[in-house]
Amino acid sequence: MTLEHDFLLTDLYQLNMMQAYLEAGKTDTAVFELFVRRLPEDRDFLVAAGLEQALDFLETVRATGPELDWLRSTGRFSSDFVDYLAEMRFEGDVHAMPEGTVFFPDEPIIRVTAPMPVAQYAETRLINILNFQSMIASKAARMVLAAEGRTLIDFGLRRAHGGEAGLMAARAAYLAGFDGTATVRADEAFGVPIYGTMAHSFVEAFDNETEAFERFAHARPEGLVLLIDTYDTEAAARKVAALEPKLRGAGITLRGVRIDSGDLDALSRAVRAILDEAGLHDVSVFASGGLDEAGIAALARAPIGGFGVGTSLTTSGDAPALDSAYKLQEYAGVPRRKRSEGKMTWPGRKQVWRSYDADGVMTGDVLSTEEGGREGEPLIRPVMECGRRLEPAPGMDAVRQHAAAGLACLPRSLRTLEKSDYPVRVADPLRRLAEEADRWLEQHEGREQ
């Protein structure tokens, strides 16, 4: 699916800087990298997501005639600058971690190499795209680990911060290992399997639960799951058990029942016992209602076959933003770095090298210069050259497999919800490059005196 990319969906300071760059003749090649400064409090790792939409943005974004007319009408920008925007295209290079890759602070997930004004313009939307999907994929990955193989469905569209956010959350969660979503557009756009049962309003619309269950079953027999907590959950489970032979006689297979409120542990056990007593051992109990990874982990021993997760997923409620940054690392062949207190950056074009033990478990990362070859697997790869992708976009199945393989390689300490650290070492070549960048800056700052 190709999203609409609004050229004016950017920060004013990008356009301000672009005009100033042009007037100053600063149009040489710039290198920017996007990374996360630090992990949120309850995260041990992150999962890269959103690259497909980021590349689509770079490949297709254009200023339209009406947008250019509006920019002229504001009087904020010179005529020459607006003319430049009319012809501007992204014709640079991009290196990135594949979607689904586990990553850690200071490790670039995308590198953009392009003329300075163009590379600068890309900042706002790239952070917007990659920050959000990576945040959701990272949250979803924790739930996948907590679920220990049980079904996970995204129910979060209605609580997402906008339609695009809900759609991209469905994609990011599926990428990270969710089994599907309730968001219909995600199936059409990305092939994410869609699931849906019924709301309490459907049950309330009928004079009794049994009639509601039977009517729904005949209307929507495929993958039938009935919501049983509108009134009395255990009583409803008994009604379902009594109704099931009639449904089976009509050729309808009951797949599961859903509980959306109350003590999910106790209720799931009671419902499971009722279903088993009726011989309905293949009817699964599905739980939803305010769940997050901690809630899922707490139900590890409950007889629940799957979970629906909404608000906590699509808003990443406990960590609703990543401290991500898109920073200049090189300009006109000279390494650059930010030296602000608490926000210092490592300069230059970088690579991340990942090592594994004999069992394929991750043991540590090394952050180095692109040329500073290290033992291990290089994570950052070329994905776009001269504004065009080097390969067709991988399908969602391939991305999911890559993400699953990455989670399987996590050390045991990172597979739980307990806080743990993972070693990321800054290599000597990168430290020397930082010293070189500092000396260069001191020399040029000294000339101002």
C-alpha positions in Angstrom: 0.0 0.0 0.0 1.2 3.5 -0.9 0.3 6.2 1.6 -0.4 9.8 0.6 2.7 11.8 1.4 1.7 15.5 2.0 4.7 17.7 1.1 3.6 20.3 3.7 3.4 17.7 6.5 6.7 18.9 7.9 8.1 21.3 10.4 8.5 25.0 9.4 12.1 25.0 10.5 12.9 22.4 7.8 11.8 24.9 5.1 13.5 27.8 6.9 16.8 25.9 6.9 16.4 24.7 3.4 16.1 28.2 2.0 19.0 29.3 4.2 21.2 26.4 3.0 20.5 27.3 -0.6 21.3 31.0 -0.1 24.5 30.0 1.6 25.5 27.5 -1.1 25.3 24.6 1.4 24.2 22.0 -1.0 27.1 19.4 -0.7 26.4 15.8 0.3 25.1 15.4 3.9 24.8 12.2 5.9 22.1 12.0 8.5 21.3 9.0 10.8 18.2 8.2 12.8 18.7 6.5 16.1 17.2 6.2 19.6 19.2 7.9 22.4 18.0 5.8 25.3 15.5 3.0 26.0 12.2 3.7 27.7 12.2 2.7 31.4 10.4 -0.7 30.7 12.2 -1.7 27.5 15.3 -3.9 27.2 15.4 -3.7 23.4 13.6 -2.2 20.5 12.4 -3.6 17.1 12.9 -1.6 13.9 9.7 -1.0 11.9 8.4 1.3 9.3 11.2 1.1 6.7 8.8 0.3 3.9 6.8 3.4 4.5 9.9 5.5 4.9 11.3 4.4 1.6 8.0 5.0 -0.1 8.0 8.5 1.3 11.5 9.2 0.0 10.7 7.7 -3.4 7.4 9.5 -4.0 7.1 12.8 -2.1 6.6 15.8 -4.3 5.4 19.3 -3.9 2.1 19.7 -5.8 1.0 22.8 -7.6 -1.5 23.9 -5.0 1.1 23.4 -2.2 3.6 25.5 -4.1 1.0 28.2 -4.7 0.2 28.3 -1.0 3.9 28.6 -0.1 4.2 31.6 -2.5 1.0 33.1 -1.0 2.4 33.1 2.5 5.2 35.5 1.7 7.5 33.6 4.0 9.8 32.2 1.3 11.7 33.5 -1.7 10.5 32.8 -5.3 13.8 31.1 -6.0 13.3 28.7 -3.1 9.7 27.8 -4.1 11.0 27.2 -7.6 13.6 24.8 -6.1 10.9 22.9 -4.2 9.0 22.5 -7.5 11.9 20.5 -8.9 13.1 18.8 -5.7 13.3 15.0 -5.7 15.0 12.5 -3.4 17.9 11.1 -5.5 20.1 10.1 -2.6 21.2 6.8 -1.0 19.7 5.0 2.0 21.2 2.4 4.3 19.1 0.8 7.0 18.4 -2.1 9.3 15.8 -4.5 7.9 12.4 -4.2 9.4 12.1 -6.6 12.4 15.7 -6.2 13.5 16.3 -5.9 17.3 18.3 -2.8 18.1 19.6 -0.7 21.0 20.4 2.9 21.9 22.8 4.8 19.6 22.5 2.2 16.8 21.3 3.9 13.6 18.2 2.2 12.0 18.4 4.4 8.9 21.1 6.5 7.2 20.2 9.1 4.6 22.9 10.4 2.2 21.7 13.3 -0.1 22.3 17.0 -0.8 22.0 18.9 2.4 18.6 20.6 1.8 17.0 17.4 0.7 18.4 15.3 3.5 17.3 18.0 6.0 13.7 18.0 4.6 13.4 14.2 5.2 13.9 14.5 9.0 10.3 15.2 10.2 8.5 12.5 8.3 11.2 9.9 8.7 11.1 10.3 12.5 7.3 10.4 12.4 7.1 7.1 10.4 10.0 5.1 12.0 9.5 6.3 15.6 5.9 5.3 15.7 6.1 1.9 14.0 9.3 0.9 15.9 7.6 2.0 19.2 4.6 -0.2 18.5 6.6 -3.2 17.2 8.7 -3.0 20.4 5.6 -3.0 22.6 4.1 -5.9 20.6 7.3 -7.9 20.8 7.1 -7.8 24.6 3.5 -9.1 24.4 4.6 -11.9 22.0 7.2 -13.1 24.4 4.8 -12.9 27.3 2.1 -14.8 25.4 4.4 -17.8 25.0 2.9 -18.9 21.7 -0.8 -18.1 22.4 -2.8 -16.1 19.8 -2.5 -12.3 19.9 -5.0 -10.0 18.0 -4.8 -6.3 17.8 -8.0 -4.6 18.9 -6.7 -1.1 19.1 -7.9 1.0 16.1 -10.7 2.7 18.1 -8.2 4.0 20.7 -5.4 4.9 18.3 -4.4 8.5 17.9 -5.9 8.8 14.4 -6.7 6.4 11.6 -3.2 6.2 10.1 -1.8 5.4 13.5 -4.3 2.6 14.0 -3.5 1.1 10.6 0.3 1.4 11.1 0.0 -0.1 14.6 -1.8 -3.1 13.1 1.1 -3.5 10.6 3.8 -3.1 13.2 2.2 -5.5 15.7 1.8 -8.2 13.0 5.4 -7.6 11.9 6.5 -8.3 15.5 4.6 -11.5 15.8 0.9 -10.8 16.4 -1.4 -13.2 14.6 -3.8 -10.6 13.3 -5.9 -7.5 13.8 -9.5 -6.3 13.9 -8.6 -3.4 11.5 -10.1 -4.3 8.2 -8.0 -1.9 6.1 -4.8 -3.7 7.4 -5.9 -6.9 5.5 -6.5 -5.0 2.3 -3.3 -2.9 2.6 -0.8 -5.3 4.0 -2.4 -8.8 4.1 -2.7 -8.8 7.9 -5.3 -11.5 8.8 -8.4 -9.9 10.3 -10.5 -11.2 13.2 -13.7 -10.1 14.8 -16.4 -11.4 17.1 -19.3 -9.2 18.3 -19.9 -6.4 20.7 -22.1 -6.4 23.9 -24.6 -4.2 22.0 -25.4 -7.2 19.7 -26.3 -9.3 22.7 -28.2 -6.5 24.4 -30.3 -6.0 21.2 -32.0 -9.4 21.7 -34.4 -10.4 24.4 -32.1 -13.2 25.6 -28.5 -14.3 25.1 -29.2 -17.7 23.5 -31.2 -16.0 20.7 -28.4 -13.5 20.2 -25.8 -16.3 20.0 -27.8 -18.4 17.6 -28.7 -15.5 15.3 -25.0 -14.4 15.2 -23.8 -17.9 14.5 -26.1 -18.3 11.5 -25.2 -14.9 10.2 -21.4 -15.3 10.6 -20.6 -19.0 11.0 -17.0 -18.9 9.9 -14.5 -18.8 12.7 -17.3 -18.4 15.2 -16.4 -16.8 18.6 -19.2 -15.7 21.0 -18.9 -12.9 23.5 -20.2 -14.3 26.9 -19.6 -11.6 29.5 -22.5 -9.2 28.8 -24.5 -10.3 31.9 -23.3 -13.4 33.8 -20.2 -15.0 32.3 -20.7 -18.5 33.7 -24.4 -18.6 32.9 -23.6 -17.6 29.4 -21.0 -20.3 29.1 -23.7 -22.8 30.0 -26.0 -21.4 27.4 -23.3 -21.7 24.8 -22.7 -25.3 25.9 -26.4 -26.1 25.5 -26.6 -24.4 22.1 -23.5 -26.0 20.6 -25.1 -29.4 19.6 -27.8 -27.5 17.7 -25.2 -25.4 15.9 -23.1 -28.4 15.1 -26.2 -30.0 13.6 -26.6 -27.0 11.3 -23.0 -27.5 10.2 -21.6 -24.6 12.3 -18.4 -25.1 14.3 -18.0 -23.1 17.4 -14.3 -22.0 17.6 -14.3 -20.1 20.9 -15.8 -17.8 23.5 -14.6 -14.4 24.5 -14.4 -12.9 28.0 -13.9 -9.1 28.0 -14.1 -8.2 31.7 -13.8 -9.3 35.3 -11.2 -11.6 36.9 -10.0 -13.2 33.7 -8.0 -15.9 35.5 -10.9 -17.1 37.6 -13.5 -16.7 34.9 -11.4 -18.5 32.3 -11.0 -21.5 34.7 -14.7 -21.6 35.4 -15.7 -21.3 31.7 -13.1 -23.9 30.7 -14.6 -26.3 33.2 -18.1 -25.7 31.9 -17.0 -26.3 28.3 -15.0 -29.4 29.2 -17.9 -30.9 31.1 -19.9 -30.5 27.9 -17.2 -32.2 25.9 -16.3 -28.9 24.1 -12.5 -29.4 24.6 -11.7 -27.8 21.2 -13.6 -24.6 22.0 -11.0 -22.0 23.0 -11.3 -19.3 25.7 -10.2 -15.9 24.3 -9.6 -13.0 26.7 -9.6 -9.2 26.2 -10.2 -6.0 28.2 -7.4 -3.7 29.3 -4.6 -6.2 28.8 -0.9 -5.4 28.3 2.2 -7.6 28.5 2.2 -7.7 32.3 -1.5 -8.7 32.3 -0.7 -11.4 29.7 2.2 -12.7 31.7 0.1 -12.9 34.8 -2.3 -15.2 33.0 0.4 -17.6 31.9 -1.2 -20.5 33.8 -4.8 -19.6 32.9 -6.6 -21.8 30.4 -6.7 -19.0 27.8 -5.9 -19.7 24.2 -5.5 -16.1 23.0 -5.7 -12.4 23.8 -7.1 -9.3 22.2 -5.0 -6.2 23.0 -6.2 -2.7 22.3 -5.3 0.6 24.0 -2.0 -0.5 25.6 -0.7 -1.6 22.2 -1.7 1.1 19.8 -0.8 3.9 22.2 2.2 2.1 23.7 0.6 3.4 26.9 3.6 3.0 29.3 6.1 4.4 26.8 4.2 6.5 24.2 7.3 7.9 22.5 10.9 6.9 21.7 13.7 9.4 22.3 14.6 9.2 18.7 16.8 11.7 16.8 17.9 12.3 13.2 21.3 14.0 13.3 23.9 15.2 10.9 26.9 12.9 11.0 28.9 14.2 8.0 28.9 17.1 5.6 31.0 17.6 2.5 33.1 14.7 3.6 33.9 16.1 7.1 32.6 14.2 10.1 30.2 16.2 12.3 28.8 15.7 15.7 26.6 17.3 18.3 28.3 18.0 21.6 25.3 19.3 23.7 25.2 18.1 27.3 23.2 14.8 27.5 22.7 14.7 23.7 26.2 14.1 22.3 26.3 12.1 19.1 28.9 9.8 17.5 30.0 11.2 14.1 30.4 9.6 10.7 28.8 6.7 8.8 28.3 3.9 11.2 27.8 0.2 11.2 26.5 -2.2 13.9 28.2 -5.6 14.3 26.4 -8.3 16.2 27.9 -11.3 17.8 26.3 -14.6 18.7 27.4 -17.6 20.8 27.5 -21.2 19.6 23.8 -21.6 20.2 22.9 -18.5 18.1 22.1 -16.3 21.1 23.1 -12.7 20.9 26.1 -11.8 23.0 26.8 -8.2 22.2 26.9 -5.4 19.6 29.8 -3.2 18.5 29.1 0.3 17.2 31.8 1.4 14.8 32.6 3.3 11.7 31.3 1.9 8.4 34.9 1.0 7.4 35.9 -0.3 10.8 35.2 -4.0 10.0 34.5 -6.1 13.0 33.7 -9.8 13.6 30.0 -10.5 13.6 27.0 -9.7 11.5 26.7 -6.3 10.0 23.1 -5.1 10.6 23.0 -1.9 8.4 22.5 -2.6 4.7 22.2 -0.5 1.5 18.5 -0.3 0.5 18.3 2.7 -1.9 20.7 4.2 -4.4 20.1 7.4 -6.4 16.6 7.6 -5.1 15.5 4.1 -6.1 15.2 0.9 -4.1 17.8 -1.7 -4.7 15.4 -4.6 -4.3 11.6 -5.0 -4.2 10.1 -4.6 -0.8 10.1 -7.9 1.1 6.6 -9.4 1.8 5.2 -9.3 5.3 5.8 -13.0 5.7 9.6 -12.5 5.2 9.6 -9.5 7.6 7.7 -11.5 10.2 10.2 -14.4 9.9 13.1 -12.0 10.3 11.5 -10.5 13.4 10.7 -13.9 14.9 14.3 -15.0 14.3 15.6 -11.9 16.0 13.4 -12.5 19.1 14.5 -16.1 19.2 18.1 -15.0 19.4 17.6 -12.7 22.4 19.5 -13.8 25.5 17.2 -15.2 28.2 17.6 -12.1 30.3 15.9 -10.0 27.6 13.1 -12.4 27.0 11.4 -11.6 30.3 9.7 -8.4 31.5 12.4 -7.8 34.1 14.8 -5.0 33.4 18.1 -6.1 32.0 21.1 -4.7 30.1 22.7 -5.8 26.8 26.3 -4.9 26.0 26.8 -2.3 23.2 30.4 -1.3 22.9 31.7 1.8 21.0 34.7 0.6 19.0 38.1 2.5 18.9 37.7 3.6 15.2 34.6 5.5 16.1 36.1 7.0 19.2 39.0 8.2 17.1 36.7 9.7 14.6 34.9 11.6 17.4 38.2 13.0 18.5 39.0 14.0 14.9 35.6 15.8 14.6 36.2 17.6 17.9 39.7 18.8 16.8 38.2 20.0 13.5 35.5 21.9 15.3 37.9 23.5 17.8 40.2 24.6 14.9 37.3 26.2 13.0 35.7 27.7 16.1 39.1 29.2 17.0 39.3 31.0 13.6 36.2 33.0 14.7 38.1 34.5 17.6 
